[in-house]
């Protein structure tokens, strides 16, 4: 970002820090005012503007924020990602902005190359999906006045990081309660990556439901996947090859549930008469499967909308908002009594 020019020989950083301290705000708030970004109250904006004027800080050469929301995925390859994108686009269109999609290639945090690129692109806001940012990356973005929000963060975000998610623990609880209500007690799980918070929460909800019902949890019936169909196939085969195979399987997302469908087909088992299967997400094709998939509906579009609205309206003077949206059980034809 081309910097506005301070007076009296002071550096940009020292001048911004001085003004931020005088206004009792963060340097990123001062940068937002300089960039005419949203997310700053009118009173705060007026106070910072007055200090900028008093210090002779000019906007000469300052590049305005690009009229874009940057949407970041570790990899953009599934219908799940498309539904998030659709929600972000709805907000961007209403605000007169475009959307650019980038891939970070890392499920824990984007690499330094991405951060440098984001600073150069200077978007109005960044929505990071199923990942996170390091403290250094967060500081770098804030110093440039670029707001960011994390959707379904991989780990527990820092207190100053805004986030949007869904009730993953409750989703695991509801899915398992449904299978228990049908009479299943030997329930297998194909979970998501163990290093992601949503996977751990869904598995924790499963365990809570089993304990609530007094049903034993067989650790050998819990296998880890990676949210891709092939891991559902391999995990399903591992569970169904057991002599004491489960009567039902809870897959931590719909793609892995479709993999379990294939594992059942290869084993000569019929769904749901031989095996009940429940997924998670309620992707569009869940209702097209044969039989249609019982699943937990995660409001993916709404998560995208909430994140886009949040990132454009963030106020550095207020605590970082965290939103967890409700989920629903959608019962279809893939679950029945054992």
GIVENFEN-V287649 format. One record per residue. RES is the residue in one letter. SS is DSSP state (@ for helix, = for strand, . for the rest). PHI is phi in degrees with one decimal (* if undefined). D_FIRST is the distance of its C-alpha to the first C-alpha in Angstrom with 1 decimal. Layout:
# GIVENFEN-V287649
RES/SS/PHI/D_FIRST ; RES/SS/PHI/D_FIRST
This chain:
# GIVENFEN-V287649
X/./*/0.0 ; X/./-66.6/3.8 ; X/./-87.8/6.0 ; X/./-66.4/9.3 ; X/./-100.2/12.2 ; X/./-77.3/14.9 ; X/./-104.4/18.5 ; X/./60.7/21.3 ; X/./72.3/19.5 ; X/./-77.0/18.0 ; X/./-73.0/14.9 ; X/@/-58.1/11.8 ; X/@/-62.2/13.1 ; X/@/-66.5/16.6 ; X/@/-66.7/16.1 ; X/@/-61.2/14.4 ; X/@/-63.4/17.2 ; X/@/-62.9/19.8 ; X/@/-67.8/19.0 ; X/@/-60.7/18.9 ; X/@/-64.9/22.2 ; X/@/-66.5/23.7 ; X/@/-89.6/22.8 ; X/./59.9/24.0 ; X/./-135.5/20.9 ; X/./-82.9/18.3 ; X/@/-64.0/15.0 ; X/@/-67.6/13.5 ; X/@/-66.3/15.6 ; X/@/-60.8/14.4 ; X/@/-63.1/10.7 ; X/@/-62.5/12.4 ; X/@/-63.5/14.2 ; X/@/-60.9/11.4 ; X/./-89.7/9.9 ; X/./56.1/13.6 ; X/./-83.8/13.9 ; X/./-76.4/17.4 ; X/./91.7/19.2 ; X/./-128.9/19.8 ; X/./-63.7/23.3 ; X/@/-61.1/24.1 ; X/@/-65.2/25.7 ; X/@/-65.7/22.8 ; X/@/-60.0/20.4 ; X/@/-63.5/22.9 ; X/@/-64.0/23.3 ; X/@/-67.9/19.7 ; X/@/-58.2/19.4 ; X/@/-63.8/22.5 ; X/@/-68.1/21.3 ; X/@/-59.9/18.1 ; X/@/-65.5/20.4 ; X/@/-63.2/22.9 ; X/./-88.1/20.6 ; X/./69.3/19.4 ; X/./-81.2/15.7 ; X/./-95.1/14.5 ; X/./-95.5/11.8 ; X/./-59.6/12.0 ; X/./79.0/9.2 ; X/./-69.5/7.1 ; X/./-90.7/6.2 ; X/./-66.2/8.5 ; X/./-60.4/8.9 ; X/=/-65.7/10.8 ; X/=/-76.9/14.5 ; X/=/-139.5/15.2 ; X/=/-105.9/16.7 ; X/=/-94.7/16.4 ; X/=/-109.1/19.8 ; X/=/-114.5/20.4 ; X/=/-116.4/23.9 ; X/./-61.3/25.3 ; X/./-153.0/27.1 ; X/./-105.6/27.6 ; X/./-143.9/31.4 ; X/./-131.4/33.5 ; X/@/-62.1/34.6 ; X/@/-54.1/33.4 ; X/@/-66.4/29.8 ; X/@/-62.8/30.5 ; X/@/-69.6/31.9 ; X/@/-62.0/28.7 ; X/@/-57.9/26.7 ; X/@/-60.0/29.2 ; X/@/-66.1/28.6 ; X/@/-64.3/24.8 ; X/@/-62.6/25.3 ; X/@/-60.8/27.7 ; X/@/-70.7/25.4 ; X/@/-59.4/22.4 ; X/@/-61.2/24.9 ; X/@/-66.4/26.2 ; X/./-96.1/22.8 ; X/./73.2/21.9 ; X/./-117.3/19.4 ; X/=/-100.3/19.5 ; X/=/-127.8/19.7 ; X/=/-117.0/18.5 ; X/=/-104.0/20.5 ; X/=/-126.7/19.6 ; X/=/-111.5/22.0 ; X/./-89.6/21.4 ; X/./75.9/24.8 ; X/./-140.0/25.5 ; X/./-82.6/27.5 ; X/./-95.6/26.7 ; X/./-162.7/22.9 ; X/./-60.2/20.2 ; X/./-78.5/19.7 ; X/@/-63.0/16.9 ; X/@/-64.0/16.1 ; X/@/-63.8/15.6 ; X/@/-61.3/13.2 ; X/@/-61.7/11.0 ; X/@/-64.4/11.3 ; X/@/-64.2/10.7 ; X/@/-62.8/7.3 ; X/@/-66.9/6.6 ; X/@/-68.9/8.7 ; X/./53.3/7.2 ; X/=/-72.1/10.9 ; X/=/-66.4/12.8 ; X/=/-171.8/14.7 ; X/=/-126.4/16.0 ; X/=/-113.5/19.8 ; X/=/-107.4/21.1 ; X/=/-108.2/24.8 ; X/./52.0/27.6 ; X/./-155.0/25.4 ; X/./-179.5/23.2 ; X/./-132.8/20.6 ; X/./-74.9/21.3 ; X/@/-62.7/20.9 ; X/@/-66.2/18.3 ; X/@/-65.8/16.3 ; X/@/-60.0/16.7 ; X/@/-64.2/15.6 ; X/@/-63.1/12.4 ; X/@/-68.2/11.6 ; X/@/-64.6/13.0 ; X/@/-61.8/11.1 ; X/./-93.0/7.8 ; X/./73.2/10.3 ; X/./-99.7/11.0 ; X/./-75.0/14.8 ; X/=/-145.2/17.1 ; X/=/-133.8/20.8 ; X/=/-106.2/23.2 ; X/=/-103.6/26.2 ; X/./48.5/29.4 ; X/./-58.7/27.8 ; X/./-65.9/29.5 ; X/./-123.6/30.3 ; X/./-73.6/30.6 ; X/./-68.2/27.1 ; X/./-62.4/26.3 ; X/./-57.6/27.2 ; X/./-95.1/23.7 ; X/./-106.7/22.8 ; X/=/-73.7/23.7 ; X/=/-148.8/25.9 ; X/=/-130.5/28.2 ; X/=/-147.5/31.4 ; X/=/-134.8/35.0 ; X/./-79.7/38.3 ; X/@/-64.4/38.7 ; X/@/-61.3/41.6 ; X/@/-64.1/43.4 ; X/@/-63.6/43.0 ; X/@/-62.4/44.7 ; X/@/-63.8/47.3 ; X/@/-63.6/48.1 ; X/@/-59.9/48.2 ; X/@/-72.5/50.7 ; X/@/-58.6/52.7 ; X/@/-61.0/53.2 ; X/@/-64.6/54.6 ; X/@/-63.4/56.8 ; X/@/-64.6/58.1 ; X/./-81.9/59.4 ; X/./109.1/61.3 ; X/./-74.3/59.1 ; X/./-127.2/59.2 ; X/./-97.4/58.3 ; X/=/-114.5/54.6 ; X/=/-94.8/52.2 ; X/=/-132.8/48.5 ; X/=/-106.6/45.9 ; X/=/-86.6/42.9 ; X/./-87.4/39.2 ; X/./-57.0/37.3 ; X/./-69.9/38.4 ; X/./-92.1/34.9 ; X/./-106.2/33.6 ; X/@/-63.5/34.3 ; X/@/-64.8/35.5 ; X/@/-64.0/38.1 ; X/@/-63.4/39.4 ; X/@/-67.3/39.7 ; X/@/-65.1/41.7 ; X/@/-66.9/44.0 ; X/@/-64.3/44.5 ; X/@/-64.0/45.5 ; X/@/-58.2/47.9 ; X/@/-62.2/49.5 ; X/@/-63.7/49.9 ; X/@/-65.4/51.6 ; X/@/-64.3/54.0 ; X/@/-64.3/54.8 ; X/@/-58.0/55.4 ; X/@/-87.2/57.9 ; X/./70.8/59.6 ; X/./-94.8/58.7 ; X/./-70.3/58.2 ; X/./-96.2/54.9 ; X/./-92.3/55.6 ; X/@/-62.2/52.8 ; X/@/-68.5/53.9 ; X/@/-96.2/53.0 ; X/=/-115.3/49.3 ; X/=/-123.8/47.2 ; X/=/-98.0/43.4 ; X/./-121.1/41.5 ; X/./-130.3/37.9 ; X/./73.8/37.7 ; X/./-106.2/38.6 ; X/@/-57.7/41.9 ; X/@/-60.5/43.3 ; X/@/-70.5/43.1 ; X/@/-67.4/45.0 ; X/@/-62.4/47.6 ; X/@/-67.6/48.0 ; X/@/-65.1/48.0 ; X/@/-62.8/50.5 ; X/@/-63.6/52.7 ; X/@/-60.6/52.7 ; X/@/-72.7/53.9 ; X/@/-79.3/56.3 ; X/./-78.8/58.0 ; X/./-72.4/59.2 ; X/./-64.7/62.9 ; X/./-107.9/62.0 ; X/./-60.0/59.1 ; X/./-71.5/57.4 ; X/./-90.6/58.6 ; X/=/-149.1/55.0 ; X/=/-130.6/51.5 ; X/=/-99.3/48.4 ; X/=/-97.2/45.3 ; X/./-74.8/42.0 ; X/./-156.3/40.5 ; X/@/-66.2/42.0 ; X/@/-60.5/41.0 ; X/@/-69.8/43.0 ; X/@/-62.2/45.8 ; X/@/-65.2/46.1 ; X/@/-65.7/46.5 ; X/@/-64.6/49.2 ; X/@/-53.9/50.9 ; X/@/-66.5/51.1 ; X/@/-61.5/52.5 ; X/@/-65.9/55.1 ; X/@/-61.8/56.1 ; X/@/-66.3/56.5 ; X/./-86.0/58.6 ; X/./74.7/60.8 ; X/./-102.6/59.9 ; X/./-103.7/59.6 ; X/./-104.2/57.0 ; X/./-102.8/57.9 ; X/./-64.7/61.6 ; X/./-99.5/61.0 ; X/./-153.2/57.5 ; X/=/-91.9/55.3 ; X/=/-133.0/51.5 ; X/=/-129.0/48.7 ; X/=/-110.3/45.0 ; X/=/-155.3/41.8 ; X/=/128.5/39.1 ; X/./61.8/41.3 ; X/./-65.0/39.5 ; X/@/-54.0/40.8 ; X/@/-76.6/43.2 ; X/@/-60.4/44.8 ; X/@/-78.8/47.2 ; X/./-95.7/48.0 ; X/./-65.1/49.1 ; X/./-121.6/52.8 ; X/./-74.4/53.7 ; X/./-53.9/50.8 ; X/./-84.9/48.9 ; X/=/-71.3/49.2 ; X/=/-156.9/45.8 ; X/=/-98.9/43.6 ; X/=/-82.0/41.3 ; X/./-100.2/37.8 ; X/./-77.1/35.9 ; X/@/-63.5/33.0 ; X/@/-61.1/31.9 ; X/@/-65.1/32.1 ; X/@/-62.0/30.0 ; X/@/-64.0/27.3 ; X/@/-62.5/27.7 ; X/@/-60.5/27.6 ; X/@/-65.5/24.5 ; X/@/-65.6/22.6 ; X/@/-62.7/24.0 ; X/@/-63.8/23.3 ; X/@/-67.9/19.6 ; X/@/-81.6/19.1 ; X/@/-113.5/21.3 ; X/./-59.2/20.5 ; X/./-123.4/21.1 ; X/./-64.2/20.1 ; X/./-83.4/23.2 ; X/./-108.1/25.5 ; X/./-58.7/26.7 ; X/./-64.5/24.9 ; X/./-73.1/27.1 ; X/=/-132.9/29.1 ; X/=/-124.6/31.1 ; X/=/-120.8/34.0 ; X/=/-84.9/35.5 ; X/./-73.5/39.2 ; X/./-119.2/40.8 ; X/=/-138.5/44.1 ; X/=/-87.7/46.9 ; X/=/-116.0/47.7 ; X/./-90.6/51.2 ; X/./-128.3/52.2 ; X/./-93.3/54.7 ; X/./-92.7/53.6 ; X/./-126.8/55.1 ; X/./-158.2/58.8 ; X/./-62.7/61.4 ; X/./-67.9/62.2
